[in-house]
Amino acid sequence: MEIFKSDFLIVGGGISGLTSSLVCAQKGSVTLLTKGKTEETATEKAQGGIAVALDSKNDSTSFHLEDTIEAGAGLCEKDAVEVLVKDGVERVKELIEMGADFDKTSTGFELNIEGAHRKRRILHAGDYTGKEIAQTLAARVIKDKNIDIRNFIFGKDLIMEGGRCVGVIAFDSLKNRQIAFISPCVIISTGGVCQTYKYTTNPEFATGDGIAMAYRAGAVLRDMEFVQFHPTALVQFKGLGEEIAFPQFLISEAVRGEGAHLLNKLGERFMEKYHAKAELAPRDIVSRAIFEEMKKTDSDHVHLNLSGIDPEKVQKRFPTIYKTCKEAGLDLTCDDIPVAPAAHYFMGGIKTDLEGRTNIPGLWAAGEAMSSGVHGANRLASNSLLEGVVFGHRAAMSAIAFRDTSKAIPSSVAGKNVKTKHGKMVKAKEINKLKGFIKNLMWKDAGIVRNGHDLEQAIIELHKLSEKFDVEPENKDEAELINMTLVGKLIAGASLDRKESRGAHYRTDCPQKDDKNWKRHLEYSI
């Protein structure tokens, strides 16, 4: 088995991984592992923008903090939110200096408003903000001679030595072999888990791999019950059979921020019945409202109507959404656009402190894979990209400080961590079928609206499935299936444990928020 060494090892190439790589590269050699191509991540799919209090005349970091905490339904860690909103201003200014081309007006940056924000603070680049940021960072990463980018490398398990993380055992997907990467500093930035759900806006890579490998190594996980469902993913009727295509195309929250309305099957606006802010209510409320309206009207979608917005503005502000709808036979400027909720973002993950440190020495986490407490029970719109640059930077700075005091790692540790328990897992042709089973099960029993009985059934089914996998995976697809099963069990288990409704977690058998017993985080470890 080939063994590669570097001062810093970054697993995942989204916004947090790219940010960490650039910072670490200033102090040593960096290996950046990506599951697919560089930029092929959830960052690249992010449309709406990046929330930041740049407009000091009309906004403030204090307002941004208050909005974030209110959206988080009582579970945000205030110190983490303070770091997010204050560091965020500096990190976004750095992106601008790097060349990120955000939309401007004659007087400055064009700022949008989205659900649960009191001020216009969403910096954007059309409706492809994530792509603009990812390309800006990736261009720097590619040019940096201290960064060795390894595409199509799948992190399988952490390498442990004396209770310390010292690297990663990985699959080279192109050459179908195992390889080892040794480093005193490992940063997991592998993104979220929403490919465990049938309907999701996430790219196919979001199968919870970093979270699963950290858990197996003894890392503490937190807030596993909090999965955010975006209210408006495009419902496409052509070509959809039992095996639905992924990912679902997101219709950005920014569309509602510009004045779009939601209509039910009967053509009626309905959001006023559910929240005073109507279409600009927090995402969890809008998603559940849509779910209820679909149930009441026996429909699998509602409609998004933009007829009140100037058509020229629609085309200019949302070029990607306009083009995608046009390809589906829909005119965004005048047609009712069919939409429904889809799994979008994971508020839980690997528990870290404010520097991205986990409970395992030598291991950090950043971005969607981490749980710093910044999102609480429900993420505020457009805080995810900000989280990526802020905590990607902080994790890197912490890793640099640790690297200066760490001891040398012998190459022999890699061999000790290679597991050799072989056996046939499942036939290759059955893997996609089993992934589909997990997605359907999680959507049905651990989705937007939950209850104890369904969650118990989901745990039983996932446990049965996991018993088939008492072998070592021999490739990426097998490992993904194992990870999806594990993550599904953890999400369902935490959802069963939390006997209340809070933020994105809603149970019909425990419909009230219970601060007395449940205003706390749930943590899990082996």
Protein Blocks (a to p, Z undefined) as FASTA:
>chain_A
ZZdddfbdcedjbfklmmmmmmmmmnoccddddfbdghiafklmpmkbccddfblmlgcf
klmmmmmmmmnnopacfklmmmmmmmmmmmmmmmmmnopacdddfkbccddddehiabdc
bdcehjllmmmmmmmmmmmmmmpmkbccdehiacfbdcdeehiacbdcdddfklopaddd
ddfbdcddebpaklmpfbacbdfklnolmmmmmmmnopacehkllccddfbdcddfehpa
fbccdddddddfklmmnopacddfkopafklmmomnlmmmcfklmmmmmmmmmmmnopab
dcddfklpcfklmmmmmmmlmmmmmmnopafklpccddddddfbdfbdcdddfkopafbe
hiacehjlbcehlnmmaccehklmmmmmmmmmmmmmmmmmmmmmpccddfklmmmmpccb
dcdfbdfklmmmmmmmmmmmmmmmmmmbccfklmmmmmmmmmmmmmmmmcccfbfklmmm
mmmmmmmmmmmmmmmmmgcdehjbccfklmbccfklmgccddddZZ
